[in-house]
């Protein structure tokens, strides 16, 4: 009788392959193209990402969340009406949330809405919430919000020791948002902490919140360095107030943004724990697990095709959980459009519940440990972040670095680079800059998002703006909506398809997605029998924009002649693809712009809007 297949060690039947063998095969496929240029990527921090890694057998798990313990499922609460906020809080807790993030108006996490920082309002918000029954509260606000919560608990005769509250005090974080900060706020911070601790609250009281860096377009290393510098700033302030460093570190927790880049997000959360362990070591302390809170990233949220936000936030929550986050807050998928309704909030809750209860992601402690790629990313992020942290410390610490705009300048440089990558399609936004749905149906929100206020410069301190990467494309789509409302039709581009479908389909698809990302509807077709038919169809379309679409071979034979026939006053002619040696002839024939993967897509679309004078519809 033959041995069952399940017991046959299949791997032993094959010789062990080496990385050198793999590299030789890859170079044969690349056919002279440099390996580094084609297969090695770099992050905005210059962190190297290779295509293949060997397992790291020496790696040890990062000291973090207790093995097998699920992270806290935190739900945002920012409805300005206390009664409706209370209804949301009760629904969230009944629906599986284990904690609430109380987001107050004007706080770092407020996205146009927020709770009122008063005792009376907060009492109504928390009515019926059993705060002494294991519900976690995380405050996203300032000292008035913290004291208002303490007053509510005191009035309700709830013992502070029975409550689980992270007070989230962060006066340092107010500086890049336009507040002055300084000695007065630091003194108030210490006074508030002493009062809360004296009442019996266990804390933590202070948060090193790096979401501001992420929302401003910063890199992973910049976010980590700022979080580390903020924590050290608070350690010093608490030590000056008479607390031992051992006591002080337990009064501080961390908050990071999690985005859809799963590997960098996992590595970032792991790196934070390693970095602060080094700070503890420098302070003469034995490293202890720190509490790390995660919120899915604001800058990656989109207003267009918002359903894709569900995929982004799912990946972000997945990565934060595997990276060891102790609590996770998922932004509802309609957050960029306004105040989310019950359906959007339920999806945000259930995203985490499925990851925890069905995928069982919290069962393994630091599942990334030993992964060659993730270990390498973690170590490189630690190196880059520590170097920037040292630069901040050399400048006098986090407060001084913010006052001198050191941090703001570095983040601004990364933001410009990141926005350029989005504009050129190197960092695509699905549903917005890539694969747009120009006929998408609207979604429901309780209240539309208010107009964003510009960041305010205070005493020469440059503010850190809160951006969404999709905003420039959304502005073009909004302008297109204005044209549709005013005229009954969108601005359009006629696709002049040359040759057979096998010649033009690839570039027709590219061109349709390209222009519709800017709200310009593509008038497509299955090709034409003659050039005269193309010219007649273009004239009948009423479009002023036309784009030639086909293969390079067909362009060499037919593009110049087609451009000459299509050219007329008030018309702009594009060609899909790089022109190469044909550029001069095509331009002479009438082609004015070339679109291709990697071109400045946003600039081309903005120029098209200007050519069509779409701004006049937006003005009305």
VOPADO-129457 format. One record per residue (C-alpha): residue number from 1; residue in three letters; z, y, x. Coordinates in Angstrom, 2 decimals. Layout:
   num   residuo         z         y         x
   NUM       Ala         Z         Y         X
...
! end
This chain:
   num   residuo         z         y         x
     1       Unk      0.00      0.00      0.00
     2       Unk     -0.93      3.40      1.38
     3       Unk      1.68      6.08      2.02
     4       Unk      1.96      8.75     -0.73
     5       Unk      0.02     11.90      0.10
     6       Unk      3.17     14.00     -0.37
     7       Unk      4.65     12.39      2.74
     8       Unk      1.65     12.83      5.01
     9       Unk      2.25     15.62      7.56
    10       Unk     -1.18     17.19      7.16
    11       Unk     -0.57     19.93      9.74
    12       Unk     -0.04     17.32     12.45
    13       Unk     -3.60     16.08     11.96
    14       Unk     -4.99     19.33     13.38
    15       Unk     -4.59     20.84     16.85
    16       Unk     -2.45     23.98     17.09
    17       Unk     -4.60     27.10     17.11
    18       Unk     -3.74     29.94     19.46
    19       Unk     -4.05     33.66     18.86
    20       Unk     -6.52     33.82     21.73
    21       Unk     -8.79     31.34     19.94
    22       Unk     -8.58     33.38     16.76
    23       Unk     -9.33     36.58     18.66
    24       Unk    -12.44     35.02     20.24
    25       Unk    -13.78     33.99     16.81
    26       Unk    -13.08     37.46     15.39
    27       Unk    -14.90     39.19     18.23
    28       Unk    -17.91     36.99     17.53
    29       Unk    -17.97     38.23     13.94
    30       Unk    -17.49     41.88     14.98
    31       Unk    -20.66     41.71     17.13
    32       Unk    -19.67     44.34     19.64
    33       Unk    -17.67     46.64     17.34
    34       Unk    -14.33     47.34     19.10
    35       Unk    -11.47     45.25     17.71
    36       Unk     -9.09     48.24     17.79
    37       Unk    -11.42     50.43     15.76
    38       Unk    -12.27     47.86     13.11
    39       Unk     -9.12     45.82     12.54
    40       Unk     -6.17     47.88     13.79
    41       Unk     -4.76     50.55     11.46
    42       Unk     -2.30     53.37     12.10
    43       Unk      0.20     54.93      9.69
    44       Unk      0.83     58.67      9.47
    45       Unk      3.58     58.13     12.06
    46       Unk      1.19     56.44     14.45
    47       Unk      2.78     53.06     13.72
    48       Unk      0.34     50.33     14.65
    49       Unk     -0.64     47.73     12.03
    50       Unk     -2.37     44.67     13.46
    51       Unk     -4.35     42.18     11.39
    52       Unk     -2.32     39.18     12.54
    53       Unk      1.26     38.58     13.68
    54       Unk      3.17     35.59     14.94
    55       Unk      6.52     34.68     13.41
    56       Unk      9.52     36.30     15.09
    57       Unk     12.00     33.42     15.62
    58       Unk     14.62     35.69     17.22
    59       Unk     14.98     38.05     14.26
    60       Unk     18.22     38.21     12.33
    61       Unk     18.67     39.34      8.71
    62       Unk     19.48     43.02      8.27
    63       Unk     23.03     43.67      7.10
    64       Unk     22.61     44.83      3.52
    65       Unk     23.01     43.80     -0.10
    66       Unk     25.23     40.77     -0.69
    67       Unk     23.09     37.61     -0.71
    68       Unk     22.26     36.55     -4.25
    69       Unk     23.63     39.76     -5.77
    70       Unk     21.02     41.54     -7.95
    71       Unk     20.39     45.19     -7.37
    72       Unk     21.56     47.62    -10.02
    73       Unk     18.96     48.40    -12.69
    74       Unk     19.31     52.16    -13.07
    75       Unk     17.60     54.10    -15.85
    76       Unk     16.94     57.85    -15.64
    77       Unk     18.52     60.04    -18.30
    78       Unk     17.05     63.54    -18.36
    79       Unk     16.42     64.43    -22.01
    80       Unk     17.64     68.02    -22.50
    81       Unk     18.91     67.23    -26.02
    82       Unk     22.36     65.59    -25.58
    83       Unk     22.13     63.66    -28.86
    84       Unk     18.73     62.16    -28.03
    85       Unk     19.82     61.50    -24.44
    86       Unk     22.79     59.58    -25.82
    87       Unk     20.50     57.50    -28.00
    88       Unk     18.37     56.69    -24.95
    89       Unk     21.44     55.78    -22.89
    90       Unk     22.68     53.29    -25.47
    91       Unk     19.20     51.75    -25.87
    92       Unk     18.84     51.40    -22.11
    93       Unk     22.18     49.69    -21.65
    94       Unk     21.61     47.39    -24.61
    95       Unk     18.15     46.62    -23.21
    96       Unk     19.39     45.39    -19.84
    97       Unk     20.01     48.43    -17.65
    98       Unk     23.22     48.16    -15.64
    99       Unk     23.54     51.86    -14.87
   100       Unk     22.36     55.37    -15.68
   101       Unk     21.07     58.13    -13.43
   102       Unk     22.25     61.40    -14.95
   103       Unk     19.53     63.84    -13.94
   104       Unk     20.55     67.47    -14.43
   105       Unk     18.20     70.40    -14.85
   106       Unk     17.24     71.97    -11.53
   107       Unk     18.37     69.01     -9.44
   108       Unk     16.33     67.36     -6.69
   109       Unk     15.24     64.61     -9.05
   110       Unk     14.54     66.78    -12.08
   111       Unk     10.87     66.58    -13.04
   112       Unk     10.69     69.47    -15.46
   113       Unk     13.56     68.31    -17.66
   114       Unk     17.26     67.56    -17.23
   115       Unk     20.72     67.40    -18.75
   116       Unk     22.95     70.42    -19.15
   117       Unk     25.75     70.49    -16.56
   118       Unk     28.54     71.21    -19.04
   119       Unk     31.51     69.17    -20.24
   120       Unk     30.57     69.52    -23.91
   121       Unk     26.97     68.40    -23.39
   122       Unk     27.93     65.51    -21.12
   123       Unk     30.55     64.31    -23.59
   124       Unk     27.83     63.98    -26.23
   125       Unk     25.45     62.28    -23.80
   126       Unk     28.02     59.59    -22.90
   127       Unk     29.46     59.08    -26.38
   128       Unk     29.81     55.35    -26.99
   129       Unk     29.06     54.42    -23.36
   130       Unk     31.89     52.20    -22.09
   131       Unk     32.28     53.73    -18.65
   132       Unk     35.22     51.51    -17.76
   133       Unk     33.27     48.32    -18.48
   134       Unk     31.16     48.10    -15.33
   135       Unk     28.44     50.64    -16.13
   136       Unk     27.30     52.47    -13.01
   137       Unk     26.65     56.21    -13.14
   138       Unk     24.61     57.99    -10.50
   139       Unk     24.64     61.78    -10.66
   140       Unk     21.52     63.69     -9.66
   141       Unk     22.93     67.20     -9.72
   142       Unk     25.35     69.53     -8.00
   143       Unk     29.05     70.29     -8.00
   144       Unk     29.15     71.60    -11.62
   145       Unk     27.67     68.30    -12.84
   146       Unk     30.20     66.27    -10.84
   147       Unk     33.14     68.26    -12.14
   148       Unk     31.83     68.12    -15.71
   149       Unk     31.73     64.32    -15.53
   150       Unk     35.28     64.23    -14.13
   151       Unk     36.43     66.41    -17.04
   152       Unk     34.76     64.11    -19.58
   153       Unk     36.46     61.05    -18.12
   154       Unk     39.81     62.82    -17.97
   155       Unk     39.53     63.95    -21.60
   156       Unk     38.65     60.43    -22.65
   157       Unk     41.72     59.02    -20.91
   158       Unk     39.55     56.78    -18.73
   159       Unk     41.13     55.94    -15.40
   160       Unk     38.94     57.17    -12.53
   161       Unk     39.68     53.99    -10.61
   162       Unk     38.07     52.00    -13.43
   163       Unk     34.80     53.95    -13.26
   164       Unk     31.80     53.27    -11.07
   165       Unk     30.35     56.64    -10.14
   166       Unk     28.13     57.82     -7.31
   167       Unk     28.50     61.58     -7.44
   168       Unk     25.36     62.44     -5.47
   169       Unk     26.55     65.74     -3.97
   170       Unk     23.95     67.13     -1.58
   171       Unk     24.18     70.87     -0.83
   172       Unk     22.08     70.34      2.30
   173       Unk     19.22     69.14      0.13
   174       Unk     19.25     72.37     -1.84
   175       Unk     18.08     74.35      1.22
   176       Unk     14.44     73.21      1.28
   177       Unk     14.32     73.64     -2.51
   178       Unk     14.98     77.39     -2.23
   179       Unk     18.78     77.60     -2.16
   180       Unk     20.55     79.28      0.75
   181       Unk     23.10     76.59      1.60
   182       Unk     25.52     77.48      4.36
   183       Unk     29.24     77.73      4.90
   184       Unk     30.10     78.55      1.31
   185       Unk     28.40     75.47     -0.12
   186       Unk     29.90     73.26      2.60
   187       Unk     33.38     74.56      1.80
   188       Unk     32.78     73.97     -1.90
   189       Unk     31.57     70.47     -1.14
   190       Unk     34.76     69.55      0.72
   191       Unk     36.89     71.12     -1.98
   192       Unk     35.06     69.16     -4.69
   193       Unk     35.36     65.87     -2.79
   194       Unk     39.06     66.38     -2.19
   195       Unk     39.60     67.10     -5.87
   196       Unk     37.64     64.06     -7.02
   197       Unk     39.28     61.77     -4.48
   198       Unk     42.67     63.19     -5.44
   199       Unk     42.01     62.28     -9.07
   200       Unk     41.44     58.67     -8.05
   201       Unk     37.66     58.36     -7.90
   202       Unk     36.53     55.91     -5.23
   203       Unk     33.13     57.49     -4.59
   204       Unk     30.80     57.59     -2.82
   205       Unk     30.63     61.34     -3.24
   206       Unk     27.81     62.53     -0.97
   207       Unk     24.20     61.39     -0.81
   208       Unk     21.74     61.64      2.06
   209       Unk     18.72     62.06     -0.21
   210       Unk     15.30     61.87      1.46
   211       Unk     13.18     61.88     -1.70
   212       Unk     12.40     65.55     -1.07
   213       Unk     10.63     64.62      2.16
   214       Unk      8.56     61.93      0.45
   215       Unk      7.67     64.17     -2.51
   216       Unk      6.49     66.86     -0.08
   217       Unk      4.00     64.42      1.48
   218       Unk      6.12     63.35      4.44
   219       Unk      5.86     60.11      6.38
   220       Unk      8.19     57.13      6.44
   221       Unk      9.68     58.11      9.81
   222       Unk     10.20     61.69      8.64
   223       Unk     11.98     60.44      5.53
   224       Unk     14.21     58.15      7.58
   225       Unk     14.98     60.79     10.21
   226       Unk     15.94     63.32      7.54
   227       Unk     18.18     60.79      5.77
   228       Unk     19.87     59.95      9.05
   229       Unk     20.30     63.61     10.05
   230       Unk     21.71     64.44      6.60
   231       Unk     24.24     61.61      6.83
   232       Unk     25.34     62.76     10.30
   233       Unk     25.67     66.33      9.00
   234       Unk     28.00     65.14      6.24
   235       Unk     29.94     62.91      8.63
   236       Unk     30.68     65.97     10.76
   237       Unk     31.68     68.10      7.78
   238       Unk     34.04     65.43      6.46
   239       Unk     35.52     64.89      9.91
   240       Unk     36.11     68.65     10.28
   241       Unk     37.93     68.51      6.92
   242       Unk     40.37     65.95      8.29
   243       Unk     38.78     62.68      7.28
   244       Unk     38.44     59.89      9.82
   245       Unk     34.91     58.76     10.55
   246       Unk     35.73     55.41      8.98
   247       Unk     36.75     57.18      5.75
   248       Unk     33.85     59.62      5.92
   249       Unk     31.11     57.00      6.16
   250       Unk     32.39     55.30      2.99
   251       Unk     32.01     58.59      1.13
   252       Unk     28.26     58.72      1.87
   253       Unk     25.35     56.77      0.42
   254       Unk     21.56     57.03      0.81
   255       Unk     18.63     57.58     -1.51
   256       Unk     14.99     56.86     -0.58
   257       Unk     11.67     56.92     -2.39
   258       Unk      9.79     53.65     -2.81
   259       Unk      6.03     53.69     -3.16
   260       Unk      3.23     51.20     -3.70
   261       Unk      2.69     50.48      0.00
   262       Unk      4.77     47.34     -0.16
   263       Unk      4.99     46.53      3.55
   264       Unk      5.88     50.03      4.71
   265       Unk      8.40     50.37      1.87
   266       Unk     10.10     47.09      2.76
   267       Unk     10.15     48.07      6.43
   268       Unk     11.48     51.55      5.64
   269       Unk     14.48     50.27      3.67
   270       Unk     15.26     47.73      6.36
   271       Unk     14.90     50.36      9.10
   272       Unk     17.39     52.71      7.43
   273       Unk     20.16     50.12      7.70
   274       Unk     19.38     49.45     11.36
   275       Unk     19.30     53.18     12.14
   276       Unk     22.61     53.98     10.53
   277       Unk     24.20     50.94     12.19
   278       Unk     23.25     52.59     15.48
   279       Unk     24.92     55.82     14.36
   280       Unk     28.05     53.85     13.45
   281       Unk     27.98     52.21     16.86
   282       Unk     27.72     55.64     18.54
   283       Unk     30.76     56.72     16.50
   284       Unk     32.75     53.76     17.79
   285       Unk     32.67     52.02     14.40
   286       Unk     31.87     48.46     13.49
   287       Unk     28.71     48.53     11.37
   288       Unk     29.18     47.98      7.64
   289       Unk     26.58     47.63      4.89
   290       Unk     25.56     51.01      3.52
   291       Unk     24.64     51.65     -0.11
   292       Unk     20.94     52.47     -0.49
   293       Unk     19.55     53.74     -3.77
   294       Unk     15.80     53.65     -4.48
   295       Unk     13.63     55.61     -6.88
   296       Unk      9.93     54.96     -7.31
   297       Unk      7.81     57.70     -5.78
   298       Unk      6.88     60.85     -7.65
   299       Unk      3.95     61.76     -5.41
   300       Unk      2.00     58.61     -6.34
   301       Unk      2.29     59.12    -10.11
   302       Unk     -0.85     60.18    -11.97
   303       Unk     -1.61     61.81    -15.30
   304       Unk     -5.03     60.18    -15.57
   305       Unk     -5.15     56.50    -16.49
   306       Unk     -1.33     56.47    -16.41
   307       Unk     -1.28     52.74    -17.13
   308       Unk     -2.02     52.20    -13.44
   309       Unk      1.38     53.78    -12.76
   310       Unk      2.91     50.57    -14.11
   311       Unk      1.27     48.66    -11.26
   312       Unk      2.38     51.27     -8.70
   313       Unk      5.99     51.32     -9.85
   314       Unk      6.14     47.53    -10.11
   315       Unk      5.01     47.21     -6.51
   316       Unk      7.44     49.94     -5.45
   317       Unk     10.39     48.26     -7.21
   318       Unk      9.34     44.90     -5.76
   319       Unk      9.24     46.33     -2.23
   320       Unk     12.52     48.24     -2.57
   321       Unk     14.26     45.11     -3.87
   322       Unk     12.94     42.93     -1.05
   323       Unk     13.82     45.69      1.42
   324       Unk     17.46     45.44      0.34
   325       Unk     17.93     48.38     -2.05
   326       Unk     21.29     48.24     -3.85
   327       Unk     20.00     50.11     -6.90
   328       Unk     16.51     50.83     -8.15
   329       Unk     15.28     53.46    -10.59
   330       Unk     11.75     53.09    -11.94
   331       Unk      9.96     56.20    -13.16
   332       Unk      8.41     55.50    -16.59
   333       Unk      4.61     55.38    -16.42
   334       Unk      4.11     58.60    -18.42
   335       Unk      6.55     60.70    -16.38
   336       Unk      3.79     62.90    -14.91
   337       Unk      2.62     63.74    -18.43
   338       Unk      5.98     64.70    -19.87
   339       Unk      9.20     63.30    -21.24
   340       Unk      8.73     59.52    -21.62
   341       Unk      9.18     57.89    -25.02
   342       Unk     11.09     54.70    -25.84
   343       Unk      8.10     52.46    -25.05
   344       Unk      7.61     53.89    -21.55
   345       Unk     11.35     53.67    -20.87
   346       Unk     11.43     50.03    -22.01
   347       Unk      8.58     49.15    -19.66
   348       Unk     10.46     50.79    -16.79
   349       Unk     13.56     48.70    -17.54
   350       Unk     11.70     45.48    -18.07
   351       Unk      9.76     45.88    -14.84
   352       Unk     13.01     45.38    -12.96
   353       Unk     14.42     42.75    -15.28
   354       Unk     11.34     40.56    -14.82
   355       Unk     11.52     40.94    -11.02
   356       Unk     15.19     39.98    -11.07
   357       Unk     15.48     37.38    -13.83
   358       Unk     12.06     35.74    -13.76
   359       Unk     10.86     36.25    -10.20
   360       Unk     14.43     35.89     -8.81
   361       Unk     13.73     38.39     -6.03
   362       Unk     17.40     39.01     -5.28
   363       Unk     18.23     35.37     -4.56
   364       Unk     17.43     35.59     -0.84
   365       Unk     19.09     38.01      1.56
   366       Unk     16.51     40.00      3.56
   367       Unk     13.51     37.71      2.90
   368       Unk     11.47     39.80      5.36
   369       Unk     13.58     38.61      8.30
   370       Unk     11.44     36.73     10.80
   371       Unk      8.13     37.92      9.39
   372       Unk      6.18     39.06     12.43
   373       Unk      4.44     41.90     10.64
   374       Unk      7.49     43.25      8.83
   375       Unk      9.74     42.92     11.86
   376       Unk      7.19     44.84     13.94
   377       Unk      6.84     47.56     11.30
   378       Unk     10.61     47.86     10.99
   379       Unk     11.11     48.22     14.73
   380       Unk      8.30     50.75     15.13
   381       Unk      9.66     52.82     12.24
   382       Unk     13.11     52.72     13.82
   383       Unk     11.67     53.99     17.11
   384       Unk      9.64     56.78     15.49
   385       Unk     12.46     57.86     13.18
   386       Unk     15.08     57.81     15.94
   387       Unk     12.88     59.98     18.15
   388       Unk     12.51     62.56     15.36
   389       Unk     16.23     62.32     14.58
   390       Unk     16.99     63.13     18.21
   391       Unk     14.67     66.13     17.99
   392       Unk     16.52     67.34     14.89
   393       Unk     19.86     66.88     16.63
   394       Unk     18.61     68.75     19.69
   395       Unk     17.71     71.64     17.38
   396       Unk     21.32     71.81     16.17
   397       Unk     21.34     69.18     13.44
   398       Unk     19.83     68.93      9.96
   399       Unk     21.05     72.32      8.75
   400       Unk     19.72     74.19     11.76
   401       Unk     16.46     72.23     11.70
   402       Unk     15.91     73.27      8.09
   403       Unk     16.77     76.89      8.84
   404       Unk     14.28     76.98     11.73
   405       Unk     11.66     75.19      9.57
   406       Unk     11.34     72.39     12.13
   407       Unk     11.44     69.69      9.46
   408       Unk      9.21     71.64      7.07
   409       Unk      6.50     72.12      9.72
   410       Unk      6.36     68.44     10.56
   411       Unk      6.20     67.43      6.91
   412       Unk      3.52     70.05      6.22
   413       Unk      1.31     68.65      8.99
   414       Unk      1.57     65.16      7.53
   415       Unk      0.96     66.48      4.03
   416       Unk     -2.31     68.13      5.09
   417       Unk     -3.45     64.91      6.75
   418       Unk     -2.47     62.85      3.70
   419       Unk     -4.22     65.18      1.24
   420       Unk     -7.35     65.05      3.38
   421       Unk     -7.26     61.25      3.26
   422       Unk     -7.03     61.36     -0.54
   423       Unk     -9.85     63.90     -0.77
   424       Unk    -12.09     61.67      1.37
   425       Unk    -11.21     58.46     -0.44
   426       Unk     -9.43     56.87      2.52
   427       Unk     -6.26     56.78      0.39
   428       Unk     -7.76     56.03     -3.05
   429       Unk     -5.84     56.68     -6.26
   430       Unk     -6.95     54.03     -8.74
   431       Unk     -7.80     55.55    -12.10
   432       Unk     -8.03     59.04    -10.64
   433       Unk    -10.11     59.29     -7.45
   434       Unk    -11.31     55.68     -7.70
   435       Unk    -12.53     53.83    -10.81
   436       Unk    -11.83     56.69    -13.23
   437       Unk    -12.09     56.20    -16.98
   438       Unk    -13.62     59.40    -18.23
   439       Unk    -13.27     58.24    -21.85
   440       Unk     -9.61     57.21    -21.62
   441       Unk     -7.40     57.59    -24.67
   442       Unk     -4.28     59.80    -24.54
   443       Unk     -0.77     58.34    -24.35
   444       Unk      2.31     59.52    -26.17
   445       Unk      5.18     61.53    -24.66
   446       Unk      8.13     63.16    -26.38
   447       Unk      7.41     66.55    -24.81
   448       Unk      4.55     67.61    -22.52
   449       Unk      5.39     68.36    -18.92
   450       Unk      6.20     72.03    -18.31
   451       Unk      4.14     74.07    -15.90
   452       Unk      5.37     73.46    -12.38
   453       Unk      7.12     76.40    -10.75
   454       Unk      6.13     77.33     -7.20
   455       Unk      8.70     76.63     -4.50
   456       Unk     10.70     79.69     -3.50
   457       Unk     11.18     80.85      0.08
   458       Unk     14.80     81.85      0.71
   459       Unk     15.92     83.85      3.76
   460       Unk     12.90     82.82      5.80
   461       Unk     13.41     79.11      5.08
   462       Unk     10.13     77.49      4.05
   463       Unk     10.50     75.36      0.92
   464       Unk      9.37     71.77      0.71
   465       Unk      6.96     71.51     -2.24
   466       Unk      7.06     68.61     -4.67
   467       Unk      3.50     67.34     -4.99
   468       Unk      1.55     64.59     -6.64
   469       Unk     -1.45     63.48     -4.64
   470       Unk     -3.62     63.24     -7.75
   471       Unk     -3.22     66.89     -8.78
   472       Unk     -6.48     68.29     -7.30
   473       Unk     -8.56     65.65     -9.08
   474       Unk     -6.56     66.10    -12.28
   475       Unk     -7.36     69.82    -12.22
   476       Unk    -11.07     68.96    -12.23
   477       Unk    -10.60     66.53    -15.11
   478       Unk     -8.62     69.15    -17.05
   479       Unk    -11.47     71.63    -16.58
   480       Unk    -13.92     69.01    -17.85
   481       Unk    -11.75     68.57    -20.94
   482       Unk    -12.00     72.31    -21.56
   483       Unk    -15.80     72.09    -21.43
   484       Unk    -15.74     69.15    -23.85
   485       Unk    -13.50     71.03    -26.26
   486       Unk    -15.68     74.16    -26.11
   487       Unk    -19.15     72.60    -26.22
   488       Unk    -18.75     69.07    -27.53
   489       Unk    -20.04     67.54    -24.30
   490       Unk    -18.83     67.13    -20.74
   491       Unk    -20.63     68.46    -17.68
   492       Unk    -23.01     65.76    -16.54
   493       Unk    -25.06     64.44    -13.65
   494       Unk    -28.30     62.53    -14.11
   495       Unk    -28.68     59.44    -11.94
   496       Unk    -32.27     59.15    -10.74
   497       Unk    -32.43     55.43     -9.97
   498       Unk    -35.33     54.52     -7.70
   499       Unk    -36.77     51.03     -7.36
   500       Unk    -35.35     47.89     -8.96
   501       Unk    -31.72     47.25    -10.05
   502       Unk    -31.11     45.28     -6.87
   503       Unk    -32.07     48.44     -4.94
   504       Unk    -29.96     50.99     -6.79
   505       Unk    -27.05     49.24     -8.57
   506       Unk    -24.54     49.49     -5.70
   507       Unk    -25.09     53.21     -5.15
   508       Unk    -25.38     53.92     -8.88
   509       Unk    -21.91     52.43     -9.36
   510       Unk    -20.54     54.42     -6.43
   511       Unk    -22.11     57.65     -7.71
   512       Unk    -20.83     57.17    -11.26
   513       Unk    -17.26     56.70    -10.01
   514       Unk    -17.67     59.59     -7.57
   515       Unk    -18.68     62.22    -10.12
   516       Unk    -16.54     61.00    -13.00
   517       Unk    -13.47     61.37    -10.76
   518       Unk    -14.21     65.08    -11.13
   519       Unk    -14.85     64.93    -14.89
   520       Unk    -18.65     65.03    -14.53
   521       Unk    -20.14     62.36    -16.76
   522       Unk    -22.84     60.20    -15.18
   523       Unk    -26.02     59.68    -17.23
   524       Unk    -27.20     56.31    -15.98
   525       Unk    -30.09     53.99    -16.78
   526       Unk    -31.78     50.73    -15.83
   527       Unk    -34.47     52.32    -13.69
   528       Unk    -37.93     53.71    -14.39
   529       Unk    -41.50     52.58    -14.23
   530       Unk    -42.76     55.77    -12.60
   531       Unk    -41.68     59.04    -11.06
   532       Unk    -43.02     60.86    -14.11
   533       Unk    -40.64     58.89    -16.29
   534       Unk    -37.70     59.91    -14.06
   535       Unk    -38.63     63.59    -14.32
   536       Unk    -39.05     63.35    -18.10
   537       Unk    -35.68     61.58    -18.54
   538       Unk    -33.94     64.15    -16.35
   539       Unk    -35.37     67.00    -18.37
   540       Unk    -34.36     65.32    -21.64
   541       Unk    -30.80     64.78    -20.41
   542       Unk    -30.09     68.50    -20.21
   543       Unk    -28.20     67.95    -16.93
   544       Unk    -28.34     70.47    -14.11
   545       Unk    -27.10     67.99    -11.52
   546       Unk    -29.18     65.02    -10.41
   547       Unk    -28.42     62.33     -7.84
   548       Unk    -30.98     60.02     -6.25
   549       Unk    -29.68     56.45     -6.03
   550       Unk    -31.30     53.53     -4.22
   551       Unk    -31.44     51.60     -0.95
   552       Unk    -32.32     53.08      2.43
   553       Unk    -35.68     51.31      2.39
   554       Unk    -36.61     52.81     -0.96
   555       Unk    -35.37     56.24      0.15
   556       Unk    -37.78     56.14      3.10
   557       Unk    -40.70     55.56      0.73
   558       Unk    -39.83     57.46     -2.44
   559       Unk    -36.86     59.85     -2.08
   560       Unk    -38.70     62.89     -0.72
   561       Unk    -41.41     62.73     -3.38
   562       Unk    -38.80     62.32     -6.13
   563       Unk    -36.76     65.26     -4.84
   564       Unk    -39.85     67.51     -4.87
   565       Unk    -40.58     66.63     -8.48
   566       Unk    -36.98     67.06     -9.62
   567       Unk    -36.35     70.34     -7.81
   568       Unk    -36.38     73.40    -10.04
   569       Unk    -34.33     76.61    -10.37
   570       Unk    -30.77     76.00    -11.58
   571       Unk    -30.75     72.39    -10.42
   572       Unk    -28.68     70.80     -7.66
   573       Unk    -29.98     67.58     -6.12
   574       Unk    -27.71     65.00     -4.47
   575       Unk    -28.55     61.78     -2.68
   576       Unk    -26.15     58.81     -2.56
   577       Unk    -25.83     57.60      1.00
   578       Unk    -25.99     58.91      4.54
   579       Unk    -29.41     60.43      5.21
   580       Unk    -29.72     59.37      8.85
   581       Unk    -33.12     60.16     10.33
   582       Unk    -34.44     61.25      6.92
   583       Unk    -32.06     64.21      6.62
   584       Unk    -34.50     66.95      7.61
   585       Unk    -37.32     65.63      5.44
   586       Unk    -35.02     65.16      2.45
   587       Unk    -33.59     68.65      2.75
   588       Unk    -37.10     70.09      3.00
   589       Unk    -38.03     68.16     -0.17
   590       Unk    -35.08     69.68     -2.07
   591       Unk    -32.03     67.46     -1.54
   592       Unk    -29.05     69.79     -1.15
   593       Unk    -26.05     67.45     -0.77
   594       Unk    -25.36     63.91      0.39
   595       Unk    -22.50     61.83     -0.97
   596       Unk    -21.17     58.72      0.73
   597       Unk    -17.94     56.82      1.39
   598       Unk    -15.77     58.99      3.60
   599       Unk    -17.32     62.35      2.72
   600       Unk    -15.08     65.12      1.39
   601       Unk    -15.28     63.96     -2.19
   602       Unk    -12.96     66.65     -3.52
   603       Unk    -14.91     69.47     -1.85
   604       Unk    -18.21     68.15     -3.27
   605       Unk    -16.77     67.94     -6.78
   606       Unk    -15.19     71.38     -6.57
   607       Unk    -18.54     72.82     -5.42
   608       Unk    -20.24     71.10     -8.36
   609       Unk    -17.75     72.73    -10.75
   610       Unk    -18.49     76.12     -9.17
   611       Unk    -22.25     75.56     -9.46
   612       Unk    -21.84     74.74    -13.16
   613       Unk    -19.41     77.68    -13.62
   614       Unk    -16.92     75.40    -15.35
   615       Unk    -14.07     77.80    -14.60
   616       Unk    -15.18     80.08    -17.43
   617       Unk    -14.31     77.37    -19.98
   618       Unk    -10.86     76.87    -18.47
   619       Unk    -10.23     80.61    -18.65
   620       Unk    -10.81     80.58    -22.41
! end
